[in-house]
Amino acid sequence: MSDVKKLYVKTYGCQMNVYDSERMVEALGGNGYTVTQTPDDADMILLNTCHIREKAAEKIYSELGRYKGLKAEKPDLKIGVAGCVAQAEGAEIVRRQPMVDLVVGPQSYHKLPAMEQAVKDGVRALDTDFPEEDKFDHLQARPKAKRGPTAFLTVQEGCDKFCAFCVVPYTRGAEVSRPADRVVAEARELVDRGVREITLLGQNVNAYHGHADGLAGLIWALSEITDLARIRFTTSHPNDMDDALIDAHATCPKLMPYLHLPVQSGSDRILKAMNRKHTRDDYFRIIDRLKSARSDILLSGDFIVGFPGETDQDFEDTLDLVRRVGYGQCYSFKYSARPGTPAAERATVPADVADERLQRLQALLSEQQKAAQVAMVGKTTSVLLEKPGRLEGQMVGKSEHLQAVHVTTSDHQIGDIVPVTITEAATNSLAAVPVKS
C-alpha cells in the first residue's frame, strides 16, 4: 500500500462541482491520498473550477499565484486545475502557469489517478477531451464510511440549450444522463452511509432521460428506498418541466415542495435574444400548474440584468414577472460576457445602468424572501437536522422548503427529522421549537 499523502481541494461554483470534488477525492484515495483542510501541509492542491461568473479564469490564475511560494518550498507539491476553467483554458493554463502539474476537464476526472502517476514520472498531464467512455463507469466504488444526512448526486450533465450567455455546452458538452439503475444503486449506498436527503443534480436536470419515464420516473424509483426521506432536484429549464414532473410534486411525498426554475428575464424580447426558447407566458403557465399541484411550493429562480440590448421596458417586464410569480429566494446577477458565447460580441448595457437595475431587482427579491420567511412564523414544518448550532442546546437543519432553521432542542441528533413550530423569522434563517408530542 502506498504512503498516505494529503490532498487539498478547493471547490468553486455550483453543487455539481461539490459532487465532482467528492468523486475526485475518492478517485485519488486509491493513490494513497487523504483530505486536508489546509494547502500548507498538502502533497497535492486541486482547484475544481467554475467558468460561469465574470473573470473566472483570472481568479484562478490569481489563486494559483498564491501557491508559488509554497511550491518553491515544497518542490514535490503537485498542483492541479480541474473543472470548467480547465476545460476552457487548458493549454493556456499550462502556458501561463508552468508550476501547474495537471489540468483535467470535468468529463475526464476519472483519469486523475493515472495523471497523478504521470506527474510522479515527470510528465505534465493535460486532459480536456470529451471521452467516449462514461466516467462514472471508471470511478471507484464509493467508500462505506459514515457521512452527513444530506448528499448531492449527479444524474445528468451537459446542456443542449445553447443560451446565448452560457458556456456550459462548451465546457460540459452535450446532454447525457446516467442510467437509472446506477443512480439508484449509488443512492442506496449513500443511504446506507446515513444520508436521509438526496439532491439530484444536472446542468439541465429535468431533461434527464436515463429512465423510461424521465426525471419523474427516477424520482419515483428513488422514493422506494426505505430510509431515504427526502428528494430534491436542481437546476431545471422551463422547457423540460413536463406533466409527469409537475404531477410528482403533487403526489410523491418524498419530493420536497421547493423548485429552482430559472427564467433569467421577464422580457420576451430579451428571452429571444438569450435563445431561451420560451416566453414569459410559457413560464407563467408552468408556475400556475405547479402552484395548483402543490399550493405550498416555494419557488426560486435566476435572473440576469443588463443583458446586451436590455431596455428600461425590458427591465420593467422582469420586475413585473417577479411580482406576479412571488419567489421565496432567488439569485440575480449583472450580465458578464463569457468569451466564446454568442452574446459576448454584442454591445453591452452601460455599467451604471446595469448596477442600478440589479439593486432594484435585488431589493424586490429580498422583500419577497423576507415575506416568505415571515409567513412561516406559527406554522408547523419538519426539519432535517444537519449540525449543531452555535448556541448550546441548538441544532441547525433545513425545512421542507430548504430554509435554514435553528431548532432549540436537546433531545435530538444529527439525521433526525423533527416536526417543529416556527417561532421567529430572519432574512436567511428561521427559529423553531419541536412540536410537543
N, C-alpha and C positions, 0 to 999 in steps of 0.2 A: 504494500500500500504506500502511496506517495505521502510525503510530509504534508502536514496541514499548512495551508497558505491562507492569507487573509484577502478578501475581496471587498472593495468599497464600491457601491453602486449609487449613483445619483440619478434620479428619475425626473424627467421634465414632462409636462403636458398631461395628457388625458389618462383615464382609468385603464385604457388598453396598454399604455406604456407601463403602468404599475403591474399589470398582469405579465407583460413581457419581461419585466425586470425579475419577477419571481421565477419565471421559467429559465432565464439566463443564469440566475444563481444556482438553480437546480442542475442545469447543464454543466456548469463548471464545478459543481460539487464532486462529480466523478473524477475531476483532475486534482482533487485534494483541497479545494477552496472552501472556507467558511466565511460568513459575512462579518465585517467590522463596520462600526458606525462612524469611523473617522478615517480620512485619507492618510493621515500621518503614519499609521502603522500598517498600511495596506501593501500587499505584494502586487495587486492589480487594482487600478482605478478604471471603472467603466462608466461612461456617461451615456445614458439612454435618452436620446434627444427627441424633441418635438419641433416641427417646422411650421406650425400654424401661425404663431404670433410674429409681430414685427421684429425684424433684426435678429431672428432666431439663430442664424448661423454665427453672427458676430458675437452674440452672447456666449456661444460655445467656445469660440476662439479665445474670448476673454477668460472664461473659466479654465481653459487649458493653460493659459499663461500663468495662472496661479500655481500650477504644479511644476513649473520649470525648475524652481529651486529644489523641490522635493526630488525630482528626477535626477538632478545633479548630485544630491546627497546619496541617493539610492539608485545606482545605475541599473540594477536588476529589476527595478519597478517597471511593471508593464502598464501602459495607458491605452485604453481603447475607447472608441466612439461608436455607439450603436444608434439605431432608430432612424427617424425620418431625415434629420440633417445629414446623417451618414449616407443615406440613400441618395440624397440630392447633391451632396457636396463631397462624395468620397475621395475622388482624385485630388480635389482642391485642398481637402484637409491634410492629405499626405504631403502635398506640396508645401503648404503654409506652416505646418507643424511637424517637422521631422521627428520630434520626440514621440509622436503617436505611433504605437506599435501595431495596432489592428483597427480596422474600420469594417463594420458589418451592418448591412441593412436589416430592416425589420422582418423580412421573409427568410433570412439566412442565419439567424442566430443559433439554430440547432448545430451549426458548424463551429461554434465557439471552441469546443474542446480541441478540435484539430487545428484551428487557427492559433490557439494558445500554444500548442505544441510546436507549430511552425515558428512562432516568435522565439520560443526557447532555443530553436535550432538556428536562430539568427536571420530569419526571413520576416520582413514586414508583410502583414496579411491584410488584404483588401477583398471584400466580397459584398458587392451590392447588386448581385444578379437577382432576377425573379426565377428561382429554381422551379423545375417541373415537379419535383417531389414535394410532398406535403411536409412541412417542418414538424408538424405535430406527430407524424409517424416516426420521426427520428429522435424526438426528445425522450429523455429518460422518464421512467415511471415516477410519479410524484412521491416524495417521501411520506412516511406514515406518521411523522411527528404531530403532536397536538398543535392546533392553531386556533386563532381567534374565531369568533362566531360569524363573521361576515367574510365573503370572498368574491372576487371578480373571476369571471370565466369567459374567455373569448370564444365566440361561436361563429363569428363572421368577420372577414377582413376585406379591405379594399372597397372601392366605390366606382360605379359606372355612371354617376350622375353628371360629372364634369361641370359643377358650378363654377362660374367664371372667376371666383375669388380663391378657389381652394386647390391646394397642392396634393391632397390625399390620393387622387387617381394616379399621380405621377410617382409618389413615394411609397404607397402601399399596394398599388396595382389594381387589377380588376377585382370585382366582387367574387369572393369564394366563400363557401360555407362548409363547416366541419360536419361530418356525418352525425346524425342524431345519436346513434348508439355510442359513439365515442364521447360525445358531450355528456350523455347520461352517465357513462362509466366514470368520467372524471368527476362529475358532480357527486356520485356515490362515494368516491374516495375522499372528497372534501368533507362530506357529511360525516364519514367515519372518523375524521380527524377533529370533529367538533363544530363544523360550520353549520349554522342554522339558517343563514340567508345568503343567497347567491344572486349576484347581478350579472346578467348576460350582456356581453359586450360585443359591439361591432361598429365599424365606421358608419354602417347603414344597417343596423341590426335587424330591422323589420323587413329587410329584403332577404332574410335567411331562407334558404331553400334546401337545407340538409335533412329536412323531414318532409314527408309527402304532404303534410298539412301546414307547412311553413312554420313561422315562429310560434304561432298559436299551438300547433301540434307539438312542438318541442316543449313549450310551457306545460301543457297537459301531461306529457311524458315525465317531466321532472317533478310534477306535483305528486306523482305516485311514490316518490322516495319518502318513506315514512317520517324520518326525523328532519327533513328539510321543511322549514316552517314558512319561509318567505322567498318569493321570486320577484326580481325586478329586471328591467332591460333598458339599455341606453346605447347609442343615440339613434333616433329614428328620423325617417324622412316622411313628410306628409303623403307622398305618392304611394308609399308602401303600407299605409295604415288600412289594412283590409278588414272585411266584415268579421272574419274569424277572430282576429286580434282584438277588435272592439268588443266582441261578444265575450272573449276571455276575461276582459276587465269586469264584465257583469257577472260572470258565472264561476270563475276559478277563485276559490277562497284564498289560495296561497299567493296569487298575483296582487301585489300591493297597489293601493289607489294613488299612484303617483306616475306621471308621464312627462318625460322631457321630449318635446316635439318642436324643434327649431323651425321658425318661419323666416327669419332674417330681415324681412321688411314687410311693411303693410301696404306698400305701393305696387300695384300691378305692373306699372312701367318699370320699376326697379327690379321686381321679381323676374320679369322677362330679360332684363339686361344681365341679371345674375345667372340666367339659364336654370332657374329653379323648376320650371315646367309645371307650376301650379299657380293658381290665382289666390287672392285674399278670400274670395268667396268659397273656393275649394277648402281652404283652411277652416273657415267658419263652419262649413258643413261637417267637417270631421270633428271639430270641437263640440258642436251641438250633439252629435251622435255619441261621443264619449261621455258627455255630461248626462245624457239620457240613460246610458248604460250603467254609469257609476256616478251618482249625484255628488258624492263627496270627493271626487278625484281632484288632486292638486296638480296644477299644470305648471310646467317650466318650459323655458324656451331660450333661443339665442337670437340676438339682434346685431346687425351691423349698421352703423350710421356713417354718413359721409361717403357712401359708395359712389364711384365716379358717375356724374350726371345727376345725382340726387338733388332735387329742388326743395324749396320750402314746403311746397304742397306735398311732395313725396314723403317728407318727414312728418308732416301733419297726418298723413294717412297711416303712418306707423303708430303714432300716438293714439289715433282713433282705434286701430286694431287692438292695441294693448288695453285700452279702456273697455272695449267690447268683450274681450276674452277674459280678463281678470286672472293674473298669474300669482302663484304663491311664491315663486322665486324665479329669477332669470339671470342670464349672462348677457352683457351688452358690451360692444367694443367699437372703437373707431376703426374704420377701414384702413388696412395697411396692405400695400401691394406685395404679392408673393411673386418673385421672379419666375417666369415661365408660364404664368396663368394668363388667360385672355384679358382680364381686367387690368393687368399690370401696365398695359400700354395705353390706357385711357387717361384723359385729363382728370386730375383729382379735384375734389372739393377743397376750398381754402381751409387750412388747419384750424383757424379760429372759429370758422363756421361749424366745422365738424365737432370741435371741442364743446361749443355751446349746445349743439344738438345732443351730444352724449350726456351732458349734465342734465338737460331737461328730461331725457328719456330715463336716466338712472333715478332721478328724483321721483318720477311717476312709478317706476318699478319698485322702488324702495317703499313708497306709500302703499302699494298693493301687498307687498310682502309683509309689512307691519300689520296691515288689516287682517291678513290670513293668520298671522300669529295670534293676534288679539282674539280673533274669533274662536280660537281653540280653548280659551280660558273657560273652565267649568265643564268642559267635555271630557268624556272617557275615551281613552285610546289604549293601545298596547305598545310597549316599548321593549325592544331587544337590547338588553344591557351589554355594553361592549368594553367598558373600562371603569376603573374607579374615578370618582370626581375629585376635584381639588380640595373640597371640604370633607371633613370627617363625617361618615355616615351618608355619603352621597355617591351615586353611581351615574354614569352617563351612557345614553344609548340613543337609538333612533326610533321615532314613531313610525306608524304605518305610512305616513306621508313624507318620510325621510327628513323630518325635522329633528334637530338635536334636542334632547330632553335630559335635564338634570333631575334625577329621582332621589328623593330623601328616603333611604331605606338601609336597614342593617340586616335584613332577613333574606337577601337575595344575592346571587353571584353572577359573574360574567357568563353570558349564554342563556340566562333566564329570559323568558318573555313575560312581562309583568303588566297586568291591567292597571292603569293609573288614571288619576284625575288631574287635569292640567290646572295649576293654581296661579301661575304668573307667565307673562309673555314678554320677551325682549326681541330685538330685531332679528337675532340669529339663533336664538335658543328659547326653550320653554322650561319651566319648573313644574314638578309634579310630585304627587304622593301616591303610593299604592292604594288601589281600591280596597276598602275593608271587606273582608270576607264574612 
